[in-house]
Amino acid sequence: MAEIRNADEKISALREEIDAIDRQIFDLLVARFTCAHEIGVAKKANGYAITDLNRENVLIDRAVAQTGFDRGFIENFYAVIIARSKEQQ
């Protein structure tokens, strides 16, 4: 019974840690989308296109190099973030 209690406590503590990390992720996403909006304002004022495929590829390449995650995962992850960023622009 003590093993179950210890396992439950560990799981609970780790879930609390995940919840804290998730809050940080969303705080960072809010900051990122705010920056994306400002970039959009500058692009519009200067007649620049919203989509910059070179920049998108640089982001993906850098994330793969930094994390070692599978490129497909990074591409899918960034697809959602970049789509939302373009909406902000």
N, C-alpha and C positions, 0 to 999 in steps of 0.2 A: 504494500500500500504506500509506503514511503517513496518508492521508486516512481509511482504514478504521480504522487503529489509533486515530487521534484521535477518530473517531466512537464507536468501542467504549469508549474511555476516558470520553468525555463521557456516554454512555448509562449506563455503570457508576456514575459519580459521581452522576448524577441519580437513579438507582435507590437508591443509598445514602441520598440526601437524602429520597426518598419513604419509605424504610424508617424513618428517624428521625422523620419527620412522623407516620407511622402509629403508632409507639410512643407519641408524645405524644397522639395522638387517643385511643388506648385508655386511657392513664393518665387523661385527662380524663373519659372515659366511666365509668371505675371511680369517680372522685370524684363524678360526677353521679348515678350510681345509688346511691351511699352517701347522698347528700343526699336523693334520692327516698325511700329507705327511712325516713329520719328524718322526712320530711314525712308519710309514711304513718302512722308511729307517732303523730304529733301529730293527724292527721286522725281516726284511729281513737279516740284518747282523747277527742276533742271531738265525735264523731258526724258528722264531715264526710264528704261523698261523695268517693270517690277521683277521679272524673272531674270536671274543671273546664274545660269547653269554652271559656270566655272566656280562661282562661290559655293554653290551647293555641293559640287564634287570635292572641293577643298575641305568643307565641313565633314563630309562622309569619310574621306581619306584620313583626316586627322583623328576622327573618333575611332576608326578601326585601329589605327596605329596606337592610340592612347589606351584603348581598352582591351584589345585583342579579341573583341567580340566578332562574331561572324558578320561579314559584310552585308548579307541579306537582312539580318536583324537590324543593323545600323541604318540601312536604307529604308526599311519599314518604319523604324522609330522616327527618323528625320522626315519621312514623307508626311506624317501627321503634323509635326512641328512646323515644317516649312509651309505646308498648306495653310495652316492657321496664321503664320507670319504674313503670308501673301494677302490673306483676308484683312489683316491689320493695316497693310500698306495700301 
